[in-house]
């Protein structure tokens, strides 16, 4: 936002800060939070560190240290602020067809002191590098999308050396959690607070049987990407229970009968599909225009601990390039669920990628210089609030300019081309509203439809 934009939105901004003010604990913290939020929202040619924000907000170098203390040491709680944010999001964006989206984002860092920093895969750089990684939850519906909560990932080396987490201010009792375990904690914290029909995620989570089984136990409907070596059966195999084996020691646990076929990888199933199994569908209409891919699906039986698990949909996506990229999704959607719906939900990861892109380019998501647990969470919380304010402002402008109610979710510019899966992202757009795309279905992606001249949905196996 430019200073003129913020001046125009000042009444809304003051009301926004007032709603959260009691949760900071005292007026001085609220004043610092107001200044920090303004600094995150305003365009800045340099960066949005606490120092840069303090200089821009106060114009006084003596205020820099106080802003740094507010961010890294002040004991205001993060959870009540995020819970209040969640209540507001639920009231404004909540929809029965909403989608919970899980993904991680990385932050390249120098040194070894920043909480959770380690040499690990850094998506921001596309390689192994020294960085921090955090798991995020976003909510998307027809009315818009925004980040809601996050968990910093602590690599196992951080939890086996007690002195290291203690120096970074990590609370007692925090233990090693995998990224899927962190995502599941977020799910448990939010699933009852937000109306939704679907959960979606990439293969980092889809490859983890504990995460996927947990969703199934909670009766959460999901469409999630899985790696190509995921194994399934095309039909449910017979299982032999414990008992005499006919030779040798008796069986102590169930196993698949010896004469049953072995499970196949989803890649092998895709290779064996006939040409008639594929349909060309539109999966997004964004800044790059209508994007198409070929899709096929089969009912399969998941492999869980070497035994047959639930019956699922396997959805295979093949890009239209000369050297096509292939992706694989599993879903516990009902057998009569249309392929178009599975495709749409599978491509509803773009809202969280849009949030990451805009958070880093416009709101300083990665610009922090704090090293400790408290400072990292404080900065993240304030960025979540700033992102929500921008979405509220975009919705307000949409109502003013187009005469539509807030719940219509229309704005003057689209965020629809922010990439899907590992696809491309649009160029930098500083003033484009966050979290709203015109003419979208719940979750933000336009409803896929069979291409003219191709087979109908009913032709899919």
VMD Tcl script that draws the C-alpha trace (Angstrom):
set ca {
  {0.00 0.00 0.00}
  {1.11 3.57 -0.61}
  {0.80 6.16 2.18}
  {-2.18 7.61 0.29}
  {-3.84 4.18 0.20}
  {-3.37 3.77 3.96}
  {-4.64 7.28 4.69}
  {-7.75 6.49 2.69}
  {-8.21 3.26 4.65}
  {-7.32 4.83 8.01}
  {-10.78 4.51 9.64}
  {-10.89 0.83 8.71}
  {-7.31 0.37 9.90}
  {-8.02 1.97 13.29}
  {-11.12 -0.18 13.75}
  {-9.03 -3.19 12.78}
  {-6.35 -2.45 15.41}
  {-9.02 -1.68 18.03}
  {-10.49 -5.17 17.61}
  {-7.17 -6.79 18.52}
  {-5.93 -4.16 20.98}
  {-7.11 -5.82 24.24}
  {-5.14 -8.95 23.34}
  {-1.78 -7.13 23.40}
  {-2.13 -6.42 27.11}
  {-1.49 -2.67 27.40}
  {-1.68 0.53 25.36}
  {2.06 0.78 24.72}
  {2.11 -2.64 23.06}
  {-0.96 -1.73 21.02}
  {0.80 1.42 19.82}
  {3.83 -0.62 18.78}
  {1.61 -3.18 17.06}
  {-0.18 -0.38 15.19}
  {3.15 1.02 14.00}
  {4.47 -2.42 13.03}
  {1.32 -3.25 11.08}
  {1.55 0.08 9.26}
  {5.16 -0.70 8.39}
  {4.21 -4.13 7.04}
  {1.38 -2.70 4.96}
  {3.26 0.24 3.44}
  {5.46 -0.18 0.38}
  {9.15 -0.12 1.23}
  {12.00 0.01 -1.27}
  {14.37 -1.71 1.16}
  {12.93 -4.27 3.59}
  {10.49 -4.58 6.47}
  {12.71 -5.40 9.42}
  {11.85 -4.01 12.84}
  {14.54 -1.37 12.36}
  {13.24 -0.25 8.97}
  {9.66 -0.18 10.25}
  {10.59 1.85 13.35}
  {12.47 4.43 11.28}
  {9.61 4.73 8.83}
  {6.89 4.86 11.49}
  {8.60 7.20 13.97}
  {11.39 8.88 12.03}
  {13.47 8.61 15.21}
  {16.46 6.23 15.57}
  {15.86 6.06 19.32}
  {12.67 4.09 18.66}
  {14.46 1.26 16.85}
  {15.50 -0.56 20.01}
  {12.02 -0.30 21.51}
  {10.47 -1.80 18.38}
  {13.00 -4.65 18.46}
  {12.15 -5.32 22.10}
  {8.42 -5.30 21.30}
  {8.98 -7.90 18.59}
  {11.54 -10.20 20.14}
  {11.04 -9.94 23.93}
  {7.65 -8.49 24.82}
  {5.49 -11.25 26.35}
  {2.21 -10.61 24.51}
  {0.57 -13.92 23.53}
  {0.23 -15.02 19.92}
  {-2.52 -17.63 20.24}
  {-5.36 -15.29 21.34}
  {-4.59 -12.97 18.42}
  {-4.65 -15.85 15.93}
  {-7.85 -17.19 17.46}
  {-9.52 -13.81 17.09}
  {-8.26 -13.68 13.51}
  {-9.79 -17.11 12.95}
  {-13.17 -16.00 14.31}
  {-13.16 -13.02 11.95}
  {-12.14 -15.15 8.97}
  {-14.85 -17.69 9.80}
  {-17.47 -14.94 9.91}
  {-16.37 -13.28 6.65}
  {-15.12 -16.15 4.48}
  {-16.70 -19.21 6.10}
  {-18.48 -21.50 3.63}
  {-19.63 -25.10 3.76}
  {-17.51 -25.79 0.66}
  {-14.38 -24.20 2.18}
  {-10.95 -25.79 1.86}
  {-8.18 -26.18 4.46}
  {-4.78 -26.03 2.73}
  {-1.47 -27.18 4.20}
  {1.94 -26.27 2.84}
  {5.36 -25.19 4.03}
  {7.48 -22.14 3.25}
  {11.20 -21.62 3.79}
  {13.37 -18.68 4.79}
  {17.09 -18.64 3.88}
  {19.20 -17.60 6.89}
  {22.84 -17.19 7.82}
  {24.41 -18.61 10.96}
  {23.18 -21.23 13.40}
  {21.30 -19.22 16.04}
  {17.89 -18.62 14.40}
  {15.28 -20.96 15.80}
  {14.99 -24.11 13.66}
  {17.71 -23.08 11.19}
  {19.56 -25.99 9.57}
  {20.87 -27.19 6.26}
  {17.72 -28.61 4.72}
  {15.70 -28.34 1.54}
  {14.87 -24.70 0.93}
  {11.95 -24.26 -1.45}
  {12.72 -20.54 -1.80}
  {16.08 -21.45 -3.36}
  {15.18 -24.84 -4.83}
  {18.13 -26.61 -3.17}
  {19.63 -27.71 0.15}
  {20.61 -24.56 2.04}
  {20.77 -23.02 5.48}
  {17.20 -21.99 6.21}
  {14.17 -22.09 8.47}
  {11.03 -23.95 7.43}
  {7.50 -23.46 8.71}
  {4.23 -25.28 8.08}
  {1.20 -23.08 7.37}
  {-2.56 -23.45 7.27}
  {-4.61 -21.37 4.85}
  {-8.38 -21.18 4.45}
  {-9.98 -20.70 1.04}
  {-13.59 -20.28 -0.03}
  {-15.49 -18.54 -2.80}
  {-15.13 -15.29 -0.82}
  {-11.32 -15.29 -0.65}
  {-8.32 -16.87 1.03}
  {-5.80 -16.05 3.74}
  {-3.19 -17.61 6.02}
  {-4.48 -18.53 9.46}
  {-1.76 -20.18 11.51}
  {1.75 -21.58 11.38}
  {4.22 -23.84 13.17}
  {7.99 -23.47 12.89}
  {9.71 -26.75 12.03}
  {12.48 -27.79 14.42}
  {14.80 -30.36 12.80}
  {15.64 -33.33 14.97}
  {19.14 -31.98 15.72}
  {17.50 -29.04 17.47}
  {15.60 -31.24 19.90}
  {18.47 -33.57 20.83}
  {20.70 -30.77 22.12}
  {18.90 -29.17 25.10}
  {21.16 -26.10 25.15}
  {20.29 -25.04 21.61}
  {16.51 -24.72 21.95}
  {16.95 -23.17 25.38}
  {19.19 -20.45 23.92}
  {16.55 -19.71 21.26}
  {13.77 -19.48 23.84}
  {11.93 -22.62 22.71}
  {9.34 -23.44 25.42}
  {9.82 -26.49 27.60}
  {7.96 -29.50 26.29}
  {8.40 -28.73 22.59}
  {9.64 -31.93 20.96}
  {10.52 -33.00 17.45}
  {7.58 -33.09 15.07}
  {7.67 -33.94 11.40}
  {6.07 -31.49 9.00}
  {3.01 -33.74 8.55}
  {2.69 -33.97 12.35}
  {2.79 -30.18 12.58}
  {0.14 -29.96 9.87}
  {-2.04 -32.42 11.77}
  {-1.69 -30.33 14.94}
  {-2.92 -27.33 12.97}
  {-5.82 -29.38 11.63}
  {-6.86 -30.45 15.13}
  {-6.67 -26.85 16.32}
  {-8.83 -25.41 13.53}
  {-11.11 -28.06 12.02}
  {-14.00 -27.35 14.38}
  {-13.71 -23.57 14.00}
  {-13.91 -23.26 10.23}
  {-16.66 -24.57 8.01}
  {-15.08 -26.64 5.29}
  {-15.68 -29.65 3.09}
  {-12.16 -30.42 1.88}
  {-8.50 -30.66 2.89}
  {-5.69 -30.46 0.34}
  {-1.89 -30.76 0.50}
  {1.19 -31.63 -1.53}
  {3.21 -34.83 -1.55}
  {5.26 -33.88 1.55}
  {2.06 -34.69 3.47}
  {0.59 -37.19 1.02}
  {3.57 -39.52 1.44}
  {3.00 -39.71 5.21}
  {0.57 -42.53 6.04}
  {0.02 -41.23 9.57}
  {-1.18 -37.86 8.29}
  {-3.48 -39.35 5.66}
  {-4.85 -42.01 8.03}
  {-5.49 -39.30 10.60}
  {-7.61 -37.39 8.10}
  {-9.59 -40.55 7.38}
  {-10.16 -41.28 11.06}
  {-11.52 -37.75 11.48}
  {-13.71 -38.25 8.38}
  {-12.08 -35.33 6.63}
  {-12.52 -35.35 2.85}
  {-9.21 -34.76 1.09}
  {-7.58 -34.54 -2.32}
  {-3.81 -34.64 -1.85}
  {-0.77 -35.07 -4.05}
  {1.29 -38.23 -3.54}
  {4.69 -39.34 -4.88}
  {4.90 -41.56 -7.94}
  {6.12 -44.56 -5.92}
  {2.95 -44.69 -3.80}
  {1.62 -48.25 -3.97}
  {-2.01 -49.30 -4.40}
  {-4.07 -52.28 -5.54}
  {-6.54 -52.12 -8.42}
  {-8.83 -54.46 -6.50}
  {-8.97 -55.42 -2.84}
  {-6.74 -58.46 -2.17}
  {-7.68 -61.29 0.15}
  {-6.09 -61.14 3.60}
  {-5.14 -64.10 5.75}
  {-5.58 -63.60 9.46}
  {-3.37 -64.95 12.26}
  {-3.27 -68.73 12.43}
  {-1.55 -71.80 11.02}
  {0.62 -71.02 8.01}
  {0.72 -74.57 6.59}
  {4.44 -74.72 7.09}
  {6.76 -73.19 9.63}
  {5.67 -70.98 12.50}
  {2.03 -69.82 12.64}
  {1.16 -66.33 11.40}
  {1.06 -63.83 14.22}
  {-0.46 -60.98 12.24}
  {-2.62 -60.57 9.14}
  {-1.01 -60.56 5.71}
  {-2.07 -60.45 2.08}
  {-2.67 -63.94 0.70}
  {0.33 -65.33 -1.16}
  {-1.58 -65.85 -4.43}
  {-2.79 -62.24 -4.59}
  {-1.10 -59.73 -6.93}
  {1.42 -57.32 -5.50}
  {0.45 -53.66 -5.15}
  {1.48 -51.38 -8.03}
  {2.95 -47.91 -7.99}
  {0.68 -45.12 -9.15}
  {3.26 -44.40 -11.86}
  {2.91 -47.93 -13.25}
  {-0.88 -47.63 -13.27}
  {-0.66 -44.34 -15.18}
  {1.65 -45.85 -17.82}
  {-0.77 -48.73 -18.40}
  {-3.87 -46.58 -18.93}
  {-5.33 -46.60 -22.44}
  {-5.71 -43.36 -24.39}
  {-9.48 -43.49 -23.90}
  {-9.03 -43.07 -20.12}
  {-7.74 -39.49 -20.44}
  {-9.73 -36.27 -20.64}
  {-8.48 -32.78 -21.41}
  {-9.88 -30.45 -18.77}
  {-9.47 -26.79 -17.90}
  {-8.21 -26.54 -14.32}
  {-7.67 -22.78 -13.93}
  {-8.58 -19.49 -15.53}
  {-6.07 -16.93 -14.28}
  {-3.57 -14.34 -15.44}
  {-2.10 -16.85 -17.90}
  {-5.51 -17.52 -19.40}
  {-7.26 -20.87 -19.32}
  {-4.86 -23.67 -18.37}
  {-5.46 -27.24 -19.46}
  {-4.10 -30.68 -18.61}
  {-5.08 -34.28 -19.27}
  {-6.67 -36.18 -16.40}
  {-7.57 -39.80 -15.70}
  {-8.80 -41.59 -12.62}
  {-9.24 -45.08 -11.21}
  {-10.71 -46.53 -8.06}
  {-7.88 -48.14 -6.10}
  {-7.22 -49.68 -2.70}
  {-4.54 -47.95 -0.63}
  {-1.67 -49.90 0.88}
  {-1.30 -49.29 4.61}
  {1.40 -51.15 6.53}
  {1.58 -53.84 3.82}
  {-2.19 -54.46 4.09}
  {-5.11 -53.15 2.05}
  {-6.56 -49.92 3.37}
  {-9.51 -47.79 2.26}
  {-10.81 -47.57 -1.28}
  {-9.79 -44.24 -2.82}
  {-9.79 -42.27 -6.04}
  {-6.45 -42.12 -7.84}
  {-6.37 -39.02 -10.04}
  {-3.53 -38.67 -12.54}
  {-2.67 -35.35 -14.17}
  {-0.52 -35.10 -17.30}
  {0.46 -31.67 -18.57}
  {-0.02 -30.70 -22.21}
  {3.68 -30.06 -22.81}
  {5.78 -32.01 -25.31}
  {7.60 -33.56 -22.35}
  {4.66 -33.80 -19.98}
  {4.89 -33.49 -16.22}
  {2.79 -36.07 -14.37}
  {1.25 -35.62 -10.93}
  {-0.68 -38.07 -8.80}
  {-3.44 -37.44 -6.28}
  {-5.35 -39.68 -3.89}
  {-8.77 -38.79 -2.53}
  {-11.28 -40.37 -0.19}
  {-14.13 -38.60 -1.99}
  {-17.30 -40.62 -2.54}
  {-17.42 -42.96 -5.54}
  {-19.90 -40.69 -7.34}
  {-17.79 -37.55 -6.92}
  {-17.32 -35.87 -10.34}
  {-13.83 -35.78 -11.78}
  {-14.20 -32.01 -12.22}
  {-14.56 -31.61 -8.45}
  {-11.49 -33.72 -7.73}
  {-9.48 -31.67 -10.22}
  {-10.70 -28.40 -8.75}
  {-9.83 -29.33 -5.17}
  {-6.49 -30.82 -6.21}
  {-5.65 -27.45 -7.75}
  {-6.77 -25.44 -4.73}
  {-3.23 -25.22 -3.42}
  {-2.68 -22.03 -5.41}
  {-4.33 -19.82 -2.73}
  {-1.66 -20.68 -0.15}
  {1.09 -20.16 -2.72}
  {-0.50 -16.81 -3.50}
  {-0.36 -15.97 0.21}
  {3.32 -16.90 0.38}
  {4.15 -14.89 -2.71}
  {2.36 -11.76 -1.54}
  {3.42 -12.21 2.06}
  {7.08 -12.19 1.04}
  {6.82 -9.53 -1.66}
  {4.39 -7.12 -0.03}
  {4.18 -7.79 3.72}
  {7.69 -8.66 4.83}
  {6.94 -12.29 5.68}
  {10.63 -13.19 5.25}
  {12.16 -9.84 6.26}
  {12.52 -10.47 9.98}
  {15.92 -10.39 11.70}
  {14.88 -11.98 15.00}
  {16.50 -15.27 16.00}
  {14.38 -16.49 18.92}
  {11.15 -18.44 19.19}
  {9.11 -15.53 20.58}
  {10.28 -13.01 18.00}
  {9.66 -15.40 15.12}
  {6.10 -16.10 16.25}
  {5.39 -12.41 16.97}
  {6.46 -11.43 13.46}
  {4.41 -14.22 11.89}
  {1.31 -13.25 13.86}
  {1.55 -9.62 12.80}
  {2.03 -10.62 9.15}
  {-1.08 -12.83 9.38}
  {-3.03 -9.83 10.68}
  {-1.65 -7.52 7.98}
  {-2.60 -10.02 5.28}
  {-6.14 -10.20 6.64}
  {-6.40 -6.41 6.69}
  {-5.43 -6.24 3.01}
  {-8.09 -8.80 2.15}
  {-10.72 -6.85 4.09}
  {-9.68 -3.70 2.25}
  {-9.87 -5.47 -1.10}
  {-13.35 -6.74 -0.27}
  {-14.44 -3.26 0.80}
  {-13.17 -1.75 -2.45}
  {-14.87 -4.53 -4.38}
  {-18.20 -3.70 -2.76}
  {-17.72 0.02 -3.42}
  {-16.62 -0.36 -7.02}
  {-18.90 -3.14 -8.12}
  {-21.91 -2.83 -5.87}
  {-21.56 -6.37 -4.56}
  {-21.77 -7.53 -0.97}
  {-18.66 -8.58 0.95}
  {-19.61 -12.20 0.70}
  {-19.46 -12.08 -3.10}
  {-15.67 -11.95 -2.83}
  {-15.12 -9.84 -5.96}
  {-12.32 -7.29 -6.26}
  {-10.88 -5.04 -8.92}
  {-7.94 -7.31 -9.71}
  {-7.36 -11.05 -9.87}
  {-5.08 -13.19 -7.82}
  {-5.96 -16.26 -9.85}
  {-2.63 -16.85 -11.58}
  {-0.51 -17.53 -8.56}
  {0.50 -20.94 -9.74}
  {-0.78 -24.42 -8.96}
  {1.33 -27.18 -7.53}
  {4.82 -26.44 -8.87}
  {3.61 -24.36 -11.79}
  {4.66 -20.82 -12.67}
  {3.79 -17.72 -10.73}
  {2.78 -14.31 -12.00}
  {5.06 -11.32 -12.07}
  {5.35 -8.89 -9.19}
  {2.21 -6.84 -8.63}
  {2.57 -4.55 -5.64}
  {-0.94 -3.20 -5.41}
  {-3.00 -6.21 -6.39}
  {-5.39 -7.20 -3.58}
  {-4.49 -10.27 -1.60}
  {-6.78 -13.25 -1.44}
  {-9.57 -12.44 -3.89}
  {-10.10 -13.70 -7.40}
  {-13.10 -12.77 -9.51}
  {-15.49 -15.40 -10.80}
  {-14.05 -18.21 -8.71}
  {-15.51 -21.35 -7.24}
  {-14.93 -22.19 -3.56}
  {-11.21 -22.46 -3.04}
  {-10.51 -19.90 -5.75}
  {-10.06 -22.04 -8.87}
  {-12.57 -21.88 -11.68}
  {-14.71 -25.00 -11.99}
  {-12.97 -27.33 -14.48}
  {-15.01 -28.49 -17.42}
  {-14.47 -31.06 -20.18}
  {-12.94 -29.53 -23.28}
  {-15.25 -29.34 -26.29}
  {-14.76 -32.36 -28.50}
  {-13.45 -34.57 -25.70}
  {-15.25 -37.30 -23.83}
  {-17.73 -36.50 -21.10}
  {-17.13 -36.93 -17.36}
  {-19.06 -40.18 -17.45}
  {-16.50 -41.70 -19.80}
  {-13.87 -41.78 -17.05}
  {-13.26 -45.17 -15.51}
}
mol new
graphics top color blue
foreach p $ca { graphics top sphere $p radius 0.5 }
foreach p [lrange $ca 0 end-1] q [lrange $ca 1 end] { graphics top cylinder $p $q radius 0.2 }
display resetview
